[in-house]
Amino acid sequence: MAYELYYWPMIQGRGEFVRLALAEAGADYVDVARRSKNGMQAMSKLMETKRLAVPPFAPPFLKFGNQIIGHTANILLFLGTRHGLAPKAEAARLQLHGLQLTITDFVSEIHDTHHPLGPTLYYEEQRAAAKRRTDEFWKQRVPKYLGYFEDILKRSDGPYALGRRLSYVDLSLFQLVEGLRYAFPKRMKRFEKAIPRVLDVRDRVAERPRIKAYLASDKRIAFNEYGIFRRYKALDR
Amino acid sequence: MAYELYYWPMIQGRGEFVRLALAEAGADYVDVARRSKNGMQAMSKLMETKRLAVPPFAPPFLKFGNQIIGHTANILLFLGTRHGLAPKAEAARLQLHGLQLTITDFVSEIHDTHHPLGPTLYYEEQRAAAKRRTDEFWKQRVPKYLGYFEDILKRSDGPYALGRRLSYVDLSLFQLVEGLRYAFPKRMKRFEKAIPRVLDVRDRVAERPRIKAYLASDKRIAFNEYGIFRRYKALDR
């Protein structure tokens, strides 16, 4: 039975963390909203159906048989043990999930750099606030978050977050580096020397055969100014 | 063996969602940083120790034997099945966890009403932005989030989110109502008629004997202007 991933078809966004895990797992899945013109309709229909006791709050969500799992980190928790991208023991699984939830918080703060006044206003309505938030973000938050993962990699003795075996958190670290390089090329270039181990994970992930094939395929949507990582010149100095 | 909860001693904050679950469970736990003057030191020490492979990113975290679990929703996932506050079947557990992750996102947006330019600046440095964000928050986000939970309660046929049995999500809904009433008394009063089922959950939770005892005890810290829910007159109209 194939997984059905439901996510916005034009952006990487939060769904990309799931797409990378599905790619690395070699899992059979349908990216429903990208599959056809009816895909978006199918997604809306599932969100609005009266038949589900617990409809998803927002994309991404994953459908597997009758089960619908919402929230990126929750989907990865589900997929991780099924596809060898997470340890099997409960304590270690929750530990890895905790790391992913830290990434979730970071992703939310990345989004807020261009939307400090909220997700319901356009960037163009909040340029000044975005500048201030982005300055604080690079001064305080990027060092805190990425410094934390650099430290985790140091403690694990690498190359990956939990040691010798790749997990979905490593795939997400790849995506964070790619996204920050896209959105803030100047700032990120200056910062990178502080996180050699995170960059090493990025490079190793990029070279994994299934990821490499995924990135070269049209399954990988290009970064653009509608997702989490947006390149606005005014925010990159 | 008692649980050890590590969280800031002067605020409800994110830790309160865990404290409520521990209270309802009747679990034996120590609120480490509140226990004594050395509690804060113990918390810092654990966060900075070199001995852990994966130190927590931030409070709250829960220690149980050698296991340390970070992030509110992750702690509730762990406690839920152990104390009958979550279903045992994996699919239902992940579904409930997904609901809690939606609450996590809402809590983050509540915090951003007074800190739109980031957590590293004082409210006093971002009053104007806070006003704009709070207006959008009440116009768009509160109806979206609380409307979603009202709908979940309607679908479950109540009285609780998953039906007849209380779960940790219901405890969190109680806390959301209490917090919004504290921080935005005028706005919340006008909004409440839209969410009768959520308010009913709030009332039922408040009457549960262990929660009632907890709320009346000095374990319940009063709301104040250092936590998630802050009462700033300028933000409540």
Interface residues (C-beta under 8 A of the other chain):
Chain A: K50 L52 A53 V54 P55 P56 F57 Q67 I68 I69 G70 H71 A73 N74 L77 F78 A91 L94 Q95 H97 G98 L99 L101 T102 D105 S108 E109 D112 P116 L117 G118 P119 T120 L121 A129 R132 R133 E136 F137 K139 Q140 R141 Y148 D151 I152 R155 S156 L162
Chain B: K50 L52 A53 V54 P55 P56 F57 Q67 I68 I69 G70 H71 A73 N74 L77 F78 A91 L94 Q95 H97 G98 L99 L101 T102 D105 S108 E109 D112 P116 L117 G118 P119 T120 L121 A129 R132 R133 E136 F137 K139 Q140 R141 Y148 D151 I152 R155 S156 L162
